[in-house]
Amino acid sequence: MQKVILGVTGGIAAYKCAELARLFVRAGSEVQVVMTPAATEFVTPLTLQTLTGRPVYMEMYGPESIERVRHVDLAEDADVMVIAPASANTIAKMAHGLADNLLTTTYLALTCPVIVVPSMNVNMFNHPAVQDNMKILASRGVSIMEPDSGELACGVYGRGRMPEPADIFAFTRSCLREKDFKGVKTLVTAGPTREPLDPVRYISNPSTGLMGFALARALQERGAEVILISGPTALACPAEVEMTPVNTAAEMYEAVMQNYENCSLVIKAAAVSDFRPARVEAEKVKKDKALDLINLEPTDDILKRLGQNKADRFLVGFAAETENVHSNARQKLERKNLDLIVVNNIKEPGAGFASETNRVSLIDRNGDIEELPLMDKEALSHCILDKIRLLMVNR
């Protein structure tokens, strides 16, 4: 279990730290909140204690026995410290080694990674003293997450907004991950495609893009340069990932071919339609005539085309099956010249489309099968990447 110190300083953005704490707890982390006295004016310790299930520390000295030193104990146990929001005052103290409260004293005793998320008025943020202090921290290995631009609490528009908790959470994970895919340019496809029948109807499937987006996010966290090509989905593009949205299988084919040449790893997680209407009607087809007009033709087989032009690229495919799962997947792997195929039985509970979880088998070119247990797709994405990394190194 990862141990996170969440440092909270005085600022209106402190209200966001409650959601940030919840995200860390939900991911299985043990969260210890340390607040400055000013932070308690904006969010109550009871709120954060309730969310983390742990007492919130604000004072240097507590009821512990004399043998225990609070800031040293906190520092020795921590895997990462995240200070969000980080005020100009706290940033200055950290940069110059001032330790007049529990948060800054704990910081000085740390040996683990530290992440600082500045949040303040735009003029304060742009002040040379603040900028110099952040440069000092960065030179010492502290990771600085740049603030967002927007309307600030003071009514001024500019840079200084604390990023959303989900973005801070993702930034933290990225900072902590081993960069074992650094320098690997990767193409990932995700989501469904939609093949129009007329201006209001289309043929599609239940894919939501969760698996492909999780893989793109995991690759970015592990240092890869990621291009994501996605069919229609409600998901937000992962941070620092280049995304191209498409609708039809033909559009996905064109987008993949435009980006394929420069990529050394390709992961085809999209659920691309195998068929499309042979004719798309210009006007809405009335119900009594619809069945007479639907004739289907095959779409371009993107994965097969990639396999025919694979060269030294590493090519990963996905297969959603309902029977003869492993044998069908092996045939697809061989037929399309893949290096690895990820296959699942969509009839199994928790393993179908539009699910937060999945249960898959990984089959490589040697025919070796690794069966993975049911897990959420974020965790699964890293298991898949672990397998890819192993196979790529041993090619």
Secondary structure as UniProt FT lines:
FT   STRAND          3..8
FT   HELIX           12..16
FT   HELIX           17..26
FT   TURN            27..28
FT   STRAND          30..35
FT   HELIX           37..41
FT   HELIX           45..52
FT   TURN            66..67
FT   HELIX           70..77
FT   STRAND          80..86
FT   HELIX           88..96
FT   HELIX           102..109
FT   STRAND          114..118
FT   HELIX           122..126
FT   HELIX           128..139
FT   TURN            140..141
FT   STRAND          143..144
FT   STRAND          148..151
FT   TURN            153..154
FT   STRAND          157..161
FT   HELIX           165..176
FT   TURN            180..183
FT   STRAND          185..190
FT   STRAND          195..198
FT   TURN            199..200
FT   STRAND          201..203
FT   HELIX           210..221
FT   TURN            222..223
FT   STRAND          225..230
FT   TURN            239..240
FT   STRAND          242..245
FT   HELIX           249..260
FT   TURN            261..262
FT   STRAND          265..268
FT   STRAND          275..277
FT   HELIX           287..289
FT   HELIX           290..293
FT   STRAND          296..298
FT   HELIX           302..308
FT   TURN            311..312
FT   STRAND          314..321
FT   HELIX           325..335
FT   TURN            336..337
FT   STRAND          340..345
FT   TURN            346..347
FT   TURN            349..350
FT   TURN            353..354
FT   STRAND          357..358
FT   STRAND          361..364
FT   TURN            365..366
FT   STRAND          369..371
FT   STRAND          375..376
FT   HELIX           377..393
//
